[in-house]
Amino acid sequence: MNATITSREFEQDGDAARPAEGAESVQFAASVPIGKVGQVGILVPDLDGAIDLYGRAFGIDEWTCYSYDQEFMPWSRFGAEEGAFAMKLAMGGSNPQIELIQPLAGPSIYHEFTEQGRTGLHHLGVFVDSLDDAITLMEGSGYQVTQTARGYGQGGDGGFAYFDTERDLGVVVEAIEVPARRRPGTIRRTGGM
């Protein structure tokens, strides 16, 4: 019998983790072929409070903050429908970058998450050269796009797409095509500095 990665049991043996004796063999339901994690996405109810909390927790002094809405993201989709979602976000740190998101308007995958009474870890982001290629690879591995947006860069480039990986990985995976030049954000310092 095979189990998904989310039901794996481990024993600690020095610095290495190994399957516990008698644990089922583990196989991935599908692979995530687009790259390594470069961002950790966390949903929060209050961005200002979260900047201070996570800044202190992870030693991040400076955050770049944005308000994403339909003007900022001229093309968006939630499921098969045109998107009308909006959020405030703050990005700080690196390797991986921490992204804090406060949902504002929906429907969105953020609202689906928070309507279940959840906050905290929401997604793992992978920086990609081509969003279209990443979507093709992920859909070829059985993961459909749940939410996407494009055009948040100064030149109308840049985009992101979330995939329905939670059933297999316990977390959503996001592909992020970084624009050549970001629109200006607001700099915030942990502790309101």
Secondary structure, 3 states (H helix, E strand, C coil): CEECHHHCCEEEECCEEEECCCCCEECCCCCCCCCCCCEEEEECCCHHHHHHHHHHHHCCCEEEEEEECCCCCCEEEECCEECCCEEEEEEECCCCEEEEEEEEECCCHHHHHHHCCCCEEEEEEEECCCHHHHHHHHHHCCCCEEEEEECCECCCCCEEEEECCHHHHCCEEEEEECCCCECCCEEEEHHHC
